[in-house]
Amino acid sequence: MEANRHARERLSHMLEAMRERGLRLTPQRLAILKILAESENHPSVEAVHQLILRDFPTTSLATVYKTVSLLKQMGQVLELAFADAGSRYDGAKPFPHPHVICTKCGAIADPEFSSMAEMAKEMADKSGYRITTHRLDFFGLCPNCRGKG
């Protein structure tokens, strides 16, 4: 139930951000926002497009790219770019947080990490940098892939 409530709240925030900018909320855009707000698996634009096609078969990949790009500019999705695997998007948690990524199947998880703010502060203190954003990724084999041998 908690995940459903969080997804509804995220969708509400995304919709409000679109309205504040005076942007049109087409049925296709609404569907894209809903997928991103509800998704826990950090989908690629292509994966979002495949899901959209079920209900809106004439939606172009360009429409999904434009909407996701707009949401990224607005701070409503977090882009996780990978040199060899393209980009994946997190609409559920559109702020910097750690990820654990499976090197075999590409699954991405968002474990809770309570000391992230402390780590960023320590990094700023030790480096002299003013930290504006961060990205922390851990790579390994997910439980599913480990079980497959």
N, C-alpha and C positions, 0 to 999 in steps of 0.2 A: 504493500500500500504506500509506503514512504516514497518509493521510486515513482509511482504514478503521480503523487502529489508534487514531487519535485519537477517532473516533466510538465505538468500543467502550469506550474509557476514559471518555468523557463519559457514555455510557449507564450504565456501572458507577457513576460518581459520583452520577448522578441517582437510580439505584435505591437506593444506600446512603443518600442523604439522605431518601428516602421511608421506607425501613425504620426509620431512626433516629427518625423522627417517629411511627412506628407506623401509617403510612398503608397502606391496602389497595392492592395491586398487581393490579388487574383486567387482563384481556387488553387492554381498550381503553386503559387508562392506559399500559400497557407499550408499546403501539403508538404512542401519542402521544409518549412519551419517546423512542422509537427514531427517529421522524421528526424530532424537534427535534435530537437528538444528531447525526444523519447529515446534516441539511440544511445546505447551503452558501448557499442563496438566501434565507434569512431569511423564512420563510413567515408569512402572516397566519393567524389562527385559522381563518378560512374555508378557506384552502388546506389546512391540516392536516386539517380536517374532511372535505374532499373526498377526501383520501388515505385517511383512516380508513374511509370508507364502502365502499371496495373490499373490505375484509376484515370489517368490522363494520357492515353496512348499517342497523342500527337505532340506531347511536350518534347522540345528539342533539348539536347545535351547542353547547348549554349544557354538556354534559359536557366538550367540548373547552375551552370558555372557562374552566370551573372548574379544570380540570387545569393549563392554562397559567397562570392567575392564581396558583394554588398554587405552581407552579414559580418564578414570578416572585418571590413573597413569600419563598421559600426561597433566592433567589439562584442558581437553577439555569438561568434563562433571562434574557437581556437584552432589554428591550422598547425598540423604536425607534418612537416615536410621531411621526406626521406629521399635521399639522392637516388636510390635504386628502386624505390617502390612508389614514387609519387607522393601526393599529399592525402592526408586523412583529416577529418574534421570532428571537433568535439563541440557540440551545441549544448550539452548538458552542463559542462563546466568550462565556460569560455574565458577562463583565467589561467595563468601559469600554475601548473601542478605536476607532480611526478607521474610518469607512465612506466608500465612494465610491458615490453613488447616481445612477442614470441618470434624467434628467428626462423622458425619452421613454417608456421601457418599464418603469421602476421597479426594474430590476435593482440589487442591492446587492452590493458586493464588500468584502472585508476585506484590504486590502493591509497588508503588514508595515510598521510604522513604528517604528523603533528608538528614536527620541528622544521618545516620548510621555511617559515618566516625567520626563525632563528638562524638557519643556515645562510639565507640571503643576507641578513644583517652582518653575520660574521664575515662573509665574503666581501661585503662592502667595506667593513672595518679593516680587513687585512689587505685589501687591494687598493683602497683609496678611491675606487670607482663609486659613482652614484648608480646603483642598480635600478634599471627601469623595467626590466622584465627578465625572465629566466626560463630555462627549459632543462629538465632533468629526466633522462630516459635510462631505464635499465633494460638490458637485453638478455634473453635466456629462452628456455623451453617452457611452455605453459604446461599445466598438469595433463591436459589432453594429449599433447604431443609426447610428453615424457612417458605416458602410459602406452603409447604405440610402439615404443622401442626405437 
